[in-house]
C-alpha cells in the first residue's frame, strides 16, 4: 500500500466521493447477505460503510446499525439512503479515520467489508479493534478481495491481498473464546468496466464469540 499520512487518506476518500456521483450500486454486498441473513437482529457496526447499502439492509431487517466511514460525503449519502428506505430511526452515522479512531460500544455484529485501500490503512489494528467490539455471542464478519479481478492485466497500484490464513494469524483470536464459522475463498462472476465476462475471488471470515 502507498505510505501516506492519515490526513492524506481522508483527503483521498473525500475527494473520491465528492468528485463523483454515487460510487456503489446501493445494494448490500452479497456475502453479507449470505453470512448475516440468518442472524437474529441486534446492534451492528458497519466499518467503512461508504454510501450505506450494507447498513441500510441490516436496518431493514431490524438491526440497530452504526455506520462508520472516513468521508463526510459518503456519510451524507448514507443518511439519505437510510431516510429514503425508512430506517433513519435505526441508523447512526459516525465519521472515523479507522486505525486512529473507532466507534464506542459493543455490537452483536461487526461487519468489515473490503477494508482495502490504495492509501494508508492499518488493517491489522482495525480488525483487532473490530474483534474487541464484538459482544458475547456476537459475530465478526470480514470480507476482502483475494486478488485483482481476472481482467486486470496490469495492477493500477501496489496492493496487499490478505490470505485466509494470514488474517487468522493477524487476529490471533483465542480458540477458547472464538469459533470459526466461515473460512472460504469465493469466486463470483463479474463483468469488466468494458462489459467482458470475468470473475473476482473474495475471502470470507466469519467468527462467533462465545456467550458470556
Helices and strands as residue ranges (DSSP letters): H 6-18, H 30-36, E 43-47, H 53-60, E 64-69, H 72-85, G 88-90, E 91-95, E 107-113, H 123-132, E 134-145, H 164-171, E 178-191, E 197-209
